[in-house]
Amino acid sequence: MLKASRHPCAAVLTKAFKAIPRGATVCVAASGGADSTALALLTKAVLRRGPWNMFLATVNHNLRAGGQGDADFARELAQWLQVPCNVLQAHPAPGAGVANRARKHRYDALSQAAIQANAVAIVTAHHAQDQLETMLLRLARGAGPKAIGGMRARRKLKSGVWVLRPLLEVSRDDVRALLTRAHVPWREDPTNVDVSKPRARIRAQVLPVLESIHKGAATRASCAGRRLRESARLMRKIAKNVMVGDGPWPRGQLRAHGPTLLATALKRFDADANERELESVVAAMRDRSIKPRVFQVGKNLFSVRAHIVQIEK
């Protein structure tokens, strides 16, 4: 524990935990893997300095034979750290899209565990390499600026519980170095090296190339992602004044704005609208055609006419 308290990541966690009220409880998501094991050690080392409480929560998704072994390891880790541990069960349906379903089940289970324990936050071990993988996957599918910026360091779930990701700008090697120096074991998830999965393929084949070109590529990219998210937030603030109310809006005024600002303004009406839909209607809003056209944008229909743009009721 002494090694953890002196690790550079401890200072990163200390800064992140300043947002947590004194005396509050946090839930540390523990998978048994190296990153969450290191996070558990660091959290214990940091929170012991102040009047906070912690517990571990691990989710067995029941998708592979080693899942129960991972849960057992998390329970043993909690015993060693002298903190409680909740072993949660999830049953996402296998098949296409299972990763997204498993993620939803996991956060739902962690959120419920946090609520039952009166915890204010769930702390996860996502690091800079995880962030860069996320950014590249979203970039490849043509996502917008906010999504390309990657995961947020803090976000509030619908349940009111916060998710904290304090290690997003810390490299995986720095996180795992703590376990190596402290001689603490961890579990390996074989799906993390299954290159048939897009994220694992990026991890094995793309990130090493980027690192060979620019040393520290993941941490640099994660910092850039934070700046991109900040820019996207500013863009959303400006966009609130572009398409005020429910329309109709003068097309000549809209045409004066750039496509990114218009797309951001349109997202106010449906945050889940995809980029292809947004690009189509924005192009029509800015061109010189006077032919009436109607576009599906998320759950809404936008009509682009000679002089106005309006939502079809």
C-alpha positions as CSV (number, residue, x, y, z in Angstrom):
1,M,0.0,0.0,0.0
2,L,2.9,2.3,0.7
3,K,4.1,1.8,-2.9
4,A,0.7,2.8,-4.2
5,S,0.5,6.0,-2.1
6,R,3.9,7.1,-3.6
7,H,3.0,6.2,-7.2
8,P,2.5,9.2,-9.6
9,C,-1.0,8.0,-10.3
10,A,-1.9,8.6,-6.7
11,A,-1.6,12.4,-7.3
12,V,-3.9,12.0,-10.3
13,L,-6.6,10.2,-8.2
14,T,-6.2,12.7,-5.3
15,K,-7.0,15.6,-7.8
16,A,-10.1,13.7,-9.2
17,F,-11.4,12.8,-5.7
18,K,-11.5,16.5,-4.7
19,A,-15.0,16.5,-6.2
20,I,-16.1,13.8,-3.8
21,P,-17.7,15.1,-0.5
22,R,-15.8,14.2,2.6
23,G,-17.3,11.2,4.3
24,A,-18.8,9.9,1.0
25,T,-18.6,6.4,-0.4
26,V,-17.2,5.4,-3.8
27,C,-17.6,2.2,-5.8
28,V,-14.5,0.9,-7.5
29,A,-15.3,-1.2,-10.6
30,A,-13.1,-4.3,-10.4
31,S,-12.8,-6.8,-13.2
32,G,-9.8,-8.7,-11.8
33,G,-7.7,-7.3,-14.7
34,A,-4.4,-5.4,-14.2
35,D,-5.9,-1.9,-14.7
36,S,-8.8,-2.2,-12.2
37,T,-6.6,-4.0,-9.7
38,A,-4.1,-1.1,-9.8
39,L,-7.0,1.3,-9.5
40,A,-8.3,-0.5,-6.4
41,L,-4.8,-0.2,-4.8
42,L,-4.5,3.4,-5.7
43,T,-8.0,4.3,-4.5
44,K,-7.4,2.6,-1.1
45,A,-4.1,4.4,-0.7
46,V,-5.7,7.8,-1.6
47,L,-8.9,7.5,0.4
48,R,-7.2,6.3,3.5
49,R,-5.8,9.8,3.9
50,G,-9.3,11.3,4.2
51,P,-12.7,10.4,5.7
52,W,-14.0,8.5,2.7
53,N,-15.2,5.0,2.2
54,M,-14.9,2.5,-0.7
55,F,-16.0,-0.9,-1.8
56,L,-15.3,-3.0,-4.8
57,A,-18.0,-4.2,-7.2
58,T,-17.3,-6.8,-9.9
59,V,-19.7,-7.9,-12.6
60,N,-19.8,-11.5,-13.9
61,H,-21.4,-11.2,-17.4
62,N,-21.7,-15.0,-17.7
63,L,-20.3,-15.0,-21.2
64,R,-17.2,-17.1,-20.7
65,A,-15.9,-19.8,-18.4
66,G,-13.4,-17.6,-16.6
67,G,-15.9,-15.0,-15.5
68,Q,-16.5,-16.6,-12.1
69,G,-12.7,-16.9,-11.6
70,D,-12.4,-13.1,-12.2
71,A,-15.1,-12.5,-9.6
72,D,-13.4,-14.7,-7.1
73,F,-10.2,-12.8,-7.6
74,A,-11.9,-9.5,-7.1
75,R,-13.4,-10.8,-3.8
76,E,-9.9,-11.9,-2.6
77,L,-8.5,-8.5,-3.6
78,A,-11.2,-6.8,-1.5
79,Q,-10.3,-9.0,1.5
80,W,-6.7,-8.1,1.1
81,L,-7.5,-4.4,1.0
82,Q,-10.0,-4.9,3.9
83,V,-12.9,-3.4,2.0
84,P,-16.3,-4.8,1.1
85,C,-16.9,-6.5,-2.3
86,N,-20.2,-6.9,-4.2
87,V,-20.3,-9.7,-6.8
88,L,-22.9,-8.8,-9.4
89,Q,-24.5,-11.0,-12.1
90,A,-25.4,-9.9,-15.6
91,H,-26.8,-12.0,-18.5
92,P,-26.5,-10.1,-21.8
93,A,-27.6,-12.1,-24.8
94,P,-24.7,-13.4,-26.8
95,G,-24.2,-12.7,-30.5
96,A,-23.8,-9.6,-32.6
97,G,-23.6,-6.4,-30.5
98,V,-22.9,-8.3,-27.3
99,A,-20.1,-5.9,-26.2
100,N,-22.6,-3.0,-26.2
101,R,-25.2,-5.0,-24.3
102,A,-22.6,-6.2,-21.8
103,R,-21.5,-2.6,-21.2
104,K,-25.1,-1.5,-20.6
105,H,-25.7,-4.4,-18.2
106,R,-22.5,-3.7,-16.4
107,Y,-23.2,0.0,-15.8
108,D,-26.8,-0.8,-14.8
109,A,-25.5,-3.3,-12.2
110,L,-22.8,-1.0,-10.9
111,S,-25.3,1.9,-10.7
112,Q,-27.7,-0.2,-8.6
113,A,-24.9,-1.4,-6.3
114,A,-23.8,2.2,-5.8
115,I,-27.3,3.3,-5.0
116,Q,-27.8,0.5,-2.5
117,A,-24.5,1.5,-0.8
118,N,-25.3,5.2,-0.9
119,A,-22.1,5.7,-3.0
120,V,-21.8,9.0,-4.9
121,A,-19.5,7.7,-7.7
122,I,-18.4,4.7,-9.6
123,V,-14.6,4.8,-10.4
124,T,-13.3,3.0,-13.5
125,A,-9.8,2.2,-14.6
126,H,-10.0,3.4,-18.2
127,H,-6.6,4.7,-19.2
128,A,-5.0,6.5,-22.2
129,Q,-4.8,3.5,-24.4
130,D,-8.5,2.8,-23.8
131,Q,-9.3,6.4,-24.7
132,L,-7.3,6.3,-27.9
133,E,-9.0,3.0,-29.0
134,T,-12.4,4.7,-28.4
135,M,-11.4,7.8,-30.3
136,L,-10.2,5.8,-33.3
137,L,-13.3,3.6,-33.4
138,R,-15.5,6.6,-33.4
139,L,-13.4,8.4,-35.9
140,A,-13.6,5.4,-38.3
141,R,-17.4,5.4,-38.2
142,G,-17.6,9.1,-38.9
143,A,-18.7,10.4,-35.6
144,G,-19.0,14.1,-34.7
145,P,-16.5,16.2,-32.7
146,K,-18.0,15.4,-29.3
147,A,-17.9,11.6,-29.8
148,I,-14.4,11.7,-31.4
149,G,-13.2,13.4,-28.2
150,G,-13.7,10.1,-26.5
151,M,-14.8,9.3,-23.0
152,R,-15.5,12.0,-20.4
153,A,-13.5,12.0,-17.2
154,R,-16.8,12.6,-15.3
155,R,-20.3,11.9,-16.3
156,K,-23.6,11.6,-14.4
157,L,-25.7,8.5,-15.0
158,K,-29.5,8.7,-15.1
159,S,-29.5,7.2,-11.6
160,G,-27.7,10.3,-10.3
161,V,-24.5,8.4,-9.6
162,W,-21.3,9.8,-11.1
163,V,-18.8,7.8,-13.2
164,L,-15.2,8.9,-12.6
165,R,-12.4,8.0,-15.0
166,P,-9.4,9.6,-13.4
167,L,-6.7,7.6,-15.4
168,L,-7.7,8.7,-18.9
169,E,-4.5,10.6,-19.4
170,V,-2.3,8.0,-17.8
171,S,-0.6,5.3,-19.9
172,R,-1.4,1.6,-19.4
173,D,2.3,1.0,-18.7
174,D,2.4,3.5,-15.9
175,V,-0.7,1.9,-14.3
176,R,0.6,-1.6,-14.5
177,A,4.1,-0.7,-13.3
178,L,2.6,-0.3,-9.9
179,L,1.5,-3.9,-9.8
180,T,4.9,-5.1,-11.0
181,R,6.8,-3.1,-8.4
182,A,4.3,-4.2,-5.6
183,H,4.3,-7.9,-6.8
184,V,0.5,-7.9,-7.0
185,P,-1.0,-10.5,-9.4
186,W,-3.9,-9.9,-11.8
187,R,-6.2,-11.8,-14.1
188,E,-6.0,-11.8,-17.9
189,D,-9.2,-11.7,-20.1
190,P,-8.5,-13.7,-23.3
191,T,-11.0,-11.6,-25.2
192,N,-8.7,-8.6,-24.9
193,V,-6.3,-10.2,-27.4
194,D,-9.0,-11.6,-29.7
195,V,-8.2,-9.7,-32.9
196,S,-11.4,-10.7,-34.5
197,K,-12.9,-7.9,-32.3
198,P,-12.3,-4.3,-33.6
199,R,-11.1,-2.9,-30.3
200,A,-8.6,-5.7,-29.7
201,R,-7.4,-5.4,-33.3
202,I,-6.7,-1.7,-32.8
203,R,-4.9,-2.5,-29.5
204,A,-2.7,-5.1,-31.1
205,Q,-2.0,-3.7,-34.6
206,V,-2.6,0.0,-34.6
207,L,-1.6,1.4,-31.3
208,P,2.0,-0.1,-31.5
209,V,2.5,1.6,-34.8
210,L,1.3,5.0,-33.5
211,E,3.5,4.6,-30.5
212,S,6.5,3.8,-32.7
213,I,5.8,7.1,-34.7
214,H,5.1,9.3,-31.7
215,K,6.3,8.0,-28.3
216,G,3.5,8.6,-25.8
217,A,0.9,8.7,-28.6
218,A,-2.0,7.5,-26.3
219,T,-1.5,10.0,-23.6
220,R,-1.0,12.8,-26.2
221,A,-4.2,11.7,-28.0
222,S,-6.1,11.5,-24.7
223,C,-5.1,15.1,-23.9
224,A,-6.1,16.2,-27.4
225,G,-9.5,14.4,-26.9
226,R,-10.1,16.5,-23.8
227,R,-9.4,19.7,-25.7
228,L,-11.7,18.4,-28.5
229,R,-14.5,17.8,-26.0
230,E,-14.1,21.3,-24.6
231,S,-14.3,22.7,-28.1
232,A,-17.4,20.7,-28.8
233,R,-19.0,22.0,-25.6
234,L,-18.3,25.6,-26.7
235,M,-19.7,24.8,-30.1
236,R,-22.9,23.5,-28.5
237,K,-23.2,26.7,-26.5
238,I,-22.8,28.8,-29.6
239,A,-25.2,26.6,-31.5
240,K,-28.1,27.3,-29.1
241,N,-28.4,30.8,-30.8
242,V,-28.4,29.4,-34.3
243,M,-31.8,27.7,-34.5
244,V,-33.8,29.3,-31.7
245,G,-37.2,27.9,-30.8
246,D,-39.1,25.5,-33.0
247,G,-38.9,27.3,-36.3
248,P,-39.4,28.1,-39.0
249,W,-35.9,29.6,-39.6
250,P,-34.8,31.9,-42.4
251,R,-32.7,29.8,-44.7
252,G,-30.5,32.8,-45.7
253,Q,-29.5,33.3,-42.1
254,L,-28.7,29.6,-41.6
255,R,-26.7,29.6,-44.8
256,A,-24.3,32.1,-43.2
257,H,-23.1,29.5,-40.7
258,G,-20.6,26.7,-41.2
259,P,-21.8,23.1,-41.6
260,T,-20.3,22.0,-38.3
261,L,-22.2,24.7,-36.4
262,L,-25.5,23.8,-38.2
263,A,-25.1,20.1,-37.5
264,T,-24.5,20.9,-33.8
265,A,-27.6,23.1,-33.8
266,L,-29.7,20.3,-35.3
267,K,-28.6,17.9,-32.7
268,R,-30.5,19.9,-30.1
269,F,-33.7,18.4,-31.5
270,D,-32.3,14.8,-31.3
271,A,-29.0,14.0,-29.8
272,D,-29.0,10.6,-31.4
273,A,-29.2,11.8,-35.0
274,N,-26.4,10.2,-37.0
275,E,-23.8,12.1,-38.9
276,R,-25.0,11.0,-42.3
277,E,-28.5,12.4,-41.7
278,L,-27.0,15.7,-40.4
279,E,-24.7,16.1,-43.4
280,S,-27.5,15.6,-45.9
281,V,-29.9,18.2,-44.4
282,V,-27.0,20.7,-43.7
283,A,-25.9,20.4,-47.3
284,A,-29.4,21.2,-48.5
285,M,-29.8,24.1,-46.1
286,R,-26.6,25.7,-47.5
287,D,-27.0,25.0,-51.2
288,R,-28.8,27.3,-53.7
289,S,-31.6,25.0,-54.8
290,I,-35.2,26.3,-54.3
291,K,-36.7,22.8,-54.7
292,P,-38.6,21.7,-51.5
293,R,-37.0,18.7,-49.8
294,V,-37.7,16.7,-46.7
295,F,-35.1,15.0,-44.6
296,Q,-35.3,12.5,-41.8
297,V,-33.0,13.6,-39.0
298,G,-33.2,11.3,-36.0
299,K,-36.9,11.3,-34.9
300,N,-37.7,14.5,-36.7
301,L,-38.5,15.5,-40.3
302,F,-36.9,18.7,-41.5
303,S,-38.3,20.5,-44.5
304,V,-35.9,22.7,-46.5
305,R,-37.8,25.1,-48.7
306,A,-36.8,28.0,-50.9
307,H,-36.5,30.6,-48.1
308,I,-37.1,28.7,-44.8
309,V,-36.3,25.5,-42.9
310,Q,-38.9,24.0,-40.6
311,I,-39.8,20.9,-38.7
312,E,-42.7,18.9,-40.3
313,K,-45.4,18.3,-37.7
